[in-house]
Amino acid sequence: LRKALAIDPGFVPAYVNLADVYRLGGRDSEGEPILRQGLTVAPEAASLRHALGLLLVRTQRTGEALEELEKATTLAREQVRYAYVYGIALNSVGSGSKALEVLEGAHQRAPADRSVLQALATIHRDRGKAAEALTYARRLLELSPEDAGVVQLIDQLEANS
């Protein structure tokens, strides 16, 4: 399998899947070379960049992880999940402004994505911008009126504004 993977860029999902098997077995150190090998064959494969970024986050190599997550997001703008993960990673290292920029771009592309809306509401709230947070929380409530967590968030934001 490894020899087949080494020569055919059509096997991009196989690289990701094989690395994921290693991850599930607690063997990220064996999955990383697989992903890097895949990138030598298909350097523009966003799924490989995203998977490598996640692996680097797990191994606490944040700087490298952010680079790979950004590349994945840039290569596959239509993959809102990539932008969400990149935004969350940025926020976790204290780059809240950049995180909001990435997440707001994702929101423009996918206005009904619950994860992005939740992240936007939460990050704005944490940055002391209750009005902005409330805007996103209300949009989230429109999508899921039965979500008690969103109702609680809105109540909290209204009480603090």
Secondary structure, 3 states (H helix, E strand, C coil): CHHHHHHCHHHHHHHHHHHHHHHHCCCHHHHHHHHHHHHHHCCCCHHHHHHHHHHHHHCCCHHHHHHHHHHHHHHCCCCHHHHHHHHHHHHHCCCHHHHHHHHHHHHHHCCCCHHHHHHHHHHHHHCCCHHHHHHHHHHHHHHCCCCHHHHHHHHHHHHHC
